[in-house]
Amino acid sequence: MKCMTDLFVKIRLFIFIGIVVFHSCKSDKDKDVNSSTTFKPKISKTVVFPFKKLLGLKPVYKDSVYSIFITTISKHDKILFLATGKISDVQKESKFFMHVYPKDKSLLGENKSGNLNYDFKSNFKLFNHLGKDYYIAETSLPQIDIDKINFGQYGFRGNKSITWSVKPVLKSKSMQTLLDENGEFIPLIIDK
């Protein structure tokens, strides 16, 4: 009889510990779900690998808001915007503009602006390296001969005001020089 009593005590103790552990795990999960009211991209170890290389490259442009890189990521030529630390709601929700001035003017057709529009939605990814947060927005490098590029970002939620832009327009010759220094073999047409 004593053996049965000891067995019941052990089973009840085991069930009690299981319930406490289950409730604790569920409570932590609920806290995570309820606390995500602000923009928090997931930190993914797979995101770190391709973008970590940017930290050792020279940007084609850098200011207090973004560093802009042209590089090959996973066999695709990309233009990447890197922000360090935190980014604002305007940055998170606003479109980037990329106006490409082609070397071959026949690509413009009836376009009177002199450039091709490659606007893209903000698509930030977060990666953390050595305790520091980095945000990356990216787009594909157009597969045309480039004379120069104008970069910027529109205002909050799609209004057409411009909250950030690169001054002056970047010329392919200066960008190509930096690409060569970075060991990136991405041919941009060189303006003469």
PyMOL commands that set and color helices and strands:
alter all, ss='L'
color gray80, all
select helices_A, chain A and resi 2-34+45-56+89-93+105-108+156-158+172-181
alter helices_A, ss='H'
color red, helices_A
select strands_A, chain A and resi 61-62+67-73+76-84+96-102+116-117+125-129+132-140+146-154+162-165+170-171
alter strands_A, ss='S'
color yellow, strands_A
deselect
rebuild
show_as cartoon
